[in-house]
Amino acid sequence: MAIASEFPSQVTLTSQDFMTRYNLKTASSVQTAVKGLVEKGILSDNHGIRRPTDLLFMLWLKDF
């Protein structure tokens, strides 16, 4: 949800500001979660810019 909420802005997912805003615990847990979501095809990784693969899903998450 945090990535969809920030899209289309480019944010550093492991920055302290981002992690505090979305109540994320550690940078390593964020990296592990993102890696898993990319491997499952839920997130796409285009030169370091990560976003949900399904744009309708992303819009739904933004409104959630």
C-alpha positions in Angstrom: 0.0 0.0 0.0 2.8 2.4 0.8 4.3 2.1 -2.7 1.0 2.6 -4.4 0.2 5.6 -2.1 3.4 7.3 -3.2 3.1 6.5 -6.9 4.1 8.3 -9.3 6.6 9.9 -6.9 9.9 8.3 -6.8 10.8 7.5 -3.1 13.5 5.6 -1.5 11.7 2.7 0.2 14.3 2.4 2.9 14.5 6.0 3.8 13.7 6.9 7.4 11.0 9.3 6.3 9.2 6.7 4.2 9.5 4.0 6.9 8.2 6.3 9.6 5.3 7.5 7.5 4.1 4.0 6.9 5.1 2.5 10.3 7.6 0.1 8.7 10.1 -1.5 11.2 13.5 -2.0 9.5 15.1 -1.4 6.1 16.0 -5.0 5.8 12.4 -6.1 6.2 11.3 -3.6 3.6 14.0 -4.9 1.2 13.0 -8.5 1.8 9.3 -7.7 1.2 10.0 -5.8 -2.0 12.2 -8.6 -3.3 9.4 -11.2 -2.6 6.8 -9.0 -4.3 8.9 -8.5 -7.4 9.6 -12.2 -7.6 5.9 -13.0 -7.4 5.1 -10.4 -10.1 3.1 -8.1 -7.8 5.6 -5.3 -8.2 7.5 -4.4 -11.3 11.1 -3.1 -11.1 12.0 -0.8 -13.9 15.5 0.6 -13.3 14.9 0.9 -9.5 11.4 2.4 -9.8 9.0 0.0 -8.2 5.2 0.0 -8.7 2.4 -2.5 -8.7 2.3 -4.4 -12.0 -1.5 -4.2 -12.2 -2.5 -0.5 -12.5 -6.1 -1.2 -11.4 -4.8 -2.9 -8.3 -2.6 0.1 -7.6 -5.5 2.5 -7.9 -7.5 0.3 -5.5 -4.6 0.3 -3.0 -4.3 4.1 -3.2 -8.0 4.4 -2.2 -7.8 1.8 0.5 
